[in-house]
Amino acid sequence: MDGAHDPLRARSAQAMMAIVRIGVALMWIQNVAWKRPLDFGRASDNGLYFWASQAVEYPVFPPYSWFVETVFLPGIEFFGWIILAVEGGLGAFLLIGLATRLWALIGIAQTGAITLSVLHAPHEWHWAYYLMLLAHLALFATAAGRWFGVDGVLRPLWLESRRPWARVLAVAS
């Protein structure tokens, strides 16, 4: 019996993707802890401010470094709240498996921003960022919230509904 028709194998693959989804969610939740309002590390040159400044000190992509230096760092108090909300949302929504494909795409974008900030910084292991990207691609490709997540429970209802928001949620799942 091949893997496509073996229910035990399919169920174990679904469980593994649920575990990956939950692990990635916990990573984002842990990362929120060191993004401390109100100045996000500006006064003490640590936290989000310090790590974002690595994009300027060790540029990966010069236009991005310019953006960080001229827009992001001067506005860290504003952008810090956005990052805190995005990463908190990544953790929360991936943890419960709601709108998983949408949040996987947001995770890809956030991973890209982090990678462009610290890829060339000293003592950073570049594979950590590649693995983050690959994990989010896997979550997107497998629609990992459909197994052991809210997407799996509510998606059939969203697909049956004629409401526009339900269709959006079906696609996002």
Wavefront OBJ file of the C-alpha trace (Angstrom):
o trace
v 0.000 0.000 0.000
v 1.504 3.368 -0.963
v 1.628 6.373 1.382
v -1.162 8.238 -0.408
v -3.672 5.486 0.407
v -2.345 4.456 3.811
v -4.523 6.183 6.439
v -2.027 5.566 9.239
v 0.793 7.177 7.273
v -1.405 10.101 6.260
v -2.513 10.660 9.854
v 1.068 10.556 11.158
v 2.158 13.059 8.475
v -0.698 15.351 9.521
v 0.304 15.037 13.162
v 3.912 15.866 12.298
v 2.855 19.014 10.437
v 0.712 20.010 13.414
v 3.776 19.574 15.633
v 5.879 21.688 13.251
v 3.140 24.358 13.219
v 3.001 24.441 17.024
v 6.808 24.522 17.275
v 7.012 27.476 14.887
v 4.246 29.216 16.846
v 6.168 28.761 20.096
v 9.289 30.177 18.441
v 7.388 33.374 17.536
v 5.869 33.602 21.016
v 9.319 33.333 22.577
v 10.662 35.996 20.195
v 8.003 38.450 21.356
v 9.464 38.370 24.880
v 12.554 40.431 24.048
v 10.715 43.126 22.080
v 10.127 45.461 25.003
v 8.015 48.575 24.702
v 8.146 51.547 25.033
v 11.448 52.290 23.290
v 12.156 48.713 22.100
v 15.768 48.944 23.273
v 16.715 52.345 21.829
v 17.976 53.833 25.131
v 20.063 50.796 26.056
v 21.026 49.757 22.494
v 19.631 46.269 22.930
v 16.537 44.278 21.991
v 14.786 45.059 18.735
v 16.716 48.297 18.258
v 20.074 46.534 18.502
v 19.141 43.657 16.209
v 17.580 45.930 13.603
v 20.722 48.089 13.640
v 22.691 45.037 12.528
v 21.159 45.598 9.078
v 23.059 48.886 8.940
v 26.300 47.670 10.475
v 26.427 44.403 8.481
v 24.368 45.031 5.350
v 22.865 42.156 3.402
v 20.917 44.255 0.896
v 21.925 47.958 0.792
v 18.453 49.365 -0.021
v 17.050 47.527 2.998
v 19.910 48.828 5.162
v 19.105 52.360 3.999
v 15.429 51.859 4.943
v 16.356 50.553 8.392
v 18.768 53.428 9.018
v 16.610 56.282 7.728
v 13.058 55.125 8.472
v 12.887 52.126 10.794
v 15.389 52.977 13.537
v 14.266 56.621 13.882
v 10.683 55.342 14.164
v 11.437 52.293 16.340
v 8.738 53.208 18.861
v 6.116 53.041 16.080
v 7.494 50.079 14.131
v 8.242 48.144 17.310
v 4.540 47.965 18.132
v 3.782 46.701 14.627
v 6.436 44.000 14.908
v 5.216 43.059 18.367
v 1.660 42.675 17.017
v 2.750 40.764 13.903
v 4.972 38.339 15.773
v 2.400 37.938 18.533
v -0.201 37.219 15.864
v 2.103 34.718 14.199
v 2.514 32.882 17.471
v -1.147 32.949 18.454
v -2.713 32.098 15.093
v -0.216 29.376 14.215
v -0.610 27.878 17.685
v -4.355 27.415 17.278
v -4.155 26.735 13.535
v -6.402 29.585 12.373
v -5.858 31.184 8.945
v -2.636 29.185 8.838
v -1.783 29.774 5.195
v -2.146 33.534 5.610
v 0.011 33.513 8.745
v 2.579 31.287 7.032
v 2.907 33.962 4.322
v 3.275 36.633 7.002
v 5.918 34.418 8.633
v 7.781 34.216 5.320
v 7.757 38.013 5.044
v 8.856 38.502 8.668
v 11.579 35.887 8.282
v 12.775 37.788 5.208
v 12.996 41.023 7.173
v 14.859 39.324 10.010
v 17.216 37.637 7.557
v 17.984 40.935 5.848
v 18.739 42.428 9.255
v 21.075 39.843 10.768
v 22.274 37.379 8.136
v 25.770 38.897 8.059
v 25.962 39.795 11.747
v 28.759 38.125 13.713
v 27.965 34.873 15.468
v 24.688 34.372 13.608
v 24.070 30.942 12.125
v 22.674 31.634 8.654
v 20.910 28.263 8.485
v 18.577 29.328 11.300
v 16.983 31.834 8.934
v 16.861 29.431 5.997
v 15.184 26.835 8.233
v 12.650 29.415 9.440
v 11.823 30.160 5.820
v 11.530 26.476 4.942
v 9.282 25.822 7.948
v 6.892 28.578 6.890
v 6.897 27.322 3.303
v 5.974 23.855 4.593
v 3.169 25.281 6.745
v 1.814 27.138 3.728
v 2.156 24.228 1.302
v 0.476 21.716 3.600
v -2.188 24.062 5.012
v -1.050 22.774 8.398
v -3.926 24.322 10.351
v -6.343 21.884 8.759
v -4.956 19.139 11.003
v -5.433 19.489 14.715
v -6.226 23.182 14.242
v -9.180 25.545 14.036
v -8.908 25.645 10.229
v -9.756 21.946 10.106
v -12.874 22.429 12.205
v -14.218 25.583 10.564
v -13.071 25.256 6.940
v -15.988 23.014 5.879
v -18.384 25.673 7.199
v -16.490 28.437 5.423
v -16.595 26.514 2.142
v -20.376 26.050 2.416
v -21.039 29.680 3.286
v -21.904 32.314 0.698
v -20.556 35.119 2.863
v -17.466 36.883 1.465
v -15.567 36.763 4.782
v -16.085 32.994 4.915
v -14.574 32.610 1.454
v -11.591 34.711 2.511
v -11.090 32.557 5.590
v -11.349 29.392 3.476
v -8.539 30.654 1.244
v -6.507 31.835 4.256
v -6.812 28.368 5.808
l 1 2 3 4 5 6 7 8 9 10 11 12 13 14 15 16 17 18 19 20 21 22 23 24 25 26 27 28 29 30 31 32 33 34 35 36 37 38 39 40 41 42 43 44 45 46 47 48 49 50 51 52 53 54 55 56 57 58 59 60 61 62 63 64 65 66 67 68 69 70 71 72 73 74 75 76 77 78 79 80 81 82 83 84 85 86 87 88 89 90 91 92 93 94 95 96 97 98 99 100 101 102 103 104 105 106 107 108 109 110 111 112 113 114 115 116 117 118 119 120 121 122 123 124 125 126 127 128 129 130 131 132 133 134 135 136 137 138 139 140 141 142 143 144 145 146 147 148 149 150 151 152 153 154 155 156 157 158 159 160 161 162 163 164 165 166 167 168 169 170 171 172 173
